[in-house]
Amino acid sequence: MSEQIAVELRVLGHNFRLATTEKEKADLERAAELLNEKYDDFRRKAPRVEPSKLIIMVALELMQEVLSMNKSLQEYAHCERLLTTILEDVEDLV
C-alpha cells in the first residue's frame, strides 16, 4: 500500500490540505490547476454571477465532460469486443 502524504492546494480561493500518495500527487495538483482555470474562465465570461453559481456551472460542465468520456470509453470497449470477435472468426477460417 502506498504511503499517504499531505499536499497543500489552493482551489477557488481556498486552501486545502489533502492526503494523497506520491504517485497521485501530480495528478491532484493538475486537477486543482484545471479547476481553477475553468472557474477563472467562467468568471471572466460572467463577472456578475455569484461565485457559488459559477462553481455549480463549472461542476456541471466537468460532469458533462466525464459523461462524454465515459460514453466514448464504452463505445471503444464495444468496438474492441467486436474486433476481437472478428479476429477470432478469421482465425477459425484459416
N, C-alpha and C positions, 0 to 999 in steps of 0.2 A: 504494500500500500504506500502511496506517495505521501511524503511528509507535507503537512499544511504549513503555509507561510502567510504572513499578513501582507496585504498590499493596500496602499493609500491611493484613493481615486477622488478626483473632483468631477462630479457629474451634475449637470444642470445647476451649477452654483452651490452645490452641497458637497461636503467632504464625507467620504465613506472609508471605513477600514474594513476590508473584507478578507476572508480566508480563501486561499486557493492553493494550488500546487505550483511548483516552479515551472512545470511543463505547461500549465494553463495560464500562467501569469500574463504572458504577452497577448494572448487572445482576449483576456479580460480587459487589459489596458486598451487594446484596439477597439473592443466593443464600447467602452466608455467614450473613447475618442469619436467614434462614428455616431453615437447617440448625441453627444454634444454638438457635432457638426450638423446633424439633421435638425436638431432643435434650433440651432442658430439660423439655419436656412428658413425654417418656418417662421421664426421671429422676424427675420428681415422682410419676408413676404407679407406678414400680417402683424405689424408692430403694435397694433391697438388691442389685439386679442389677449385675454388673460393668460398668464403663464400656465395655470392648471389646464386650461382648454388646449393650449399648444401641446402640452405633454400628452394629452389624450389623442390629439391629432397625430402626433409622432408615433405613439404606440399603435394606433390603427394602421398607419402606413407600414410600419415594420411588420405587423402581423399579416398584412396583405402580402408582403414580400415572402414571409415564412410560408404561408399557404401556397403561394405560387411556386416556390422552390420545392415544397413537398409534393405538389402535383407533378412537377417536372421529374422528380426522382421516381415517383410511382410509374410514370409513363416510361421512363428509362428502364426500370426494372421489368415492366411488361415487355418491352422490346427485347430486352436481354433474354427473357424466357422464350420468346418466340424464336429468336435466333438460335438458341440452344436446341430447341425442338427441330428446327430446320436442319441444323448441322447434324443432329443425330439421325434424322431421316436420310440425309445424303450419305452419311457413313454406312447406314444399313443397305443402301443401294450399291455401294461399291464393293 
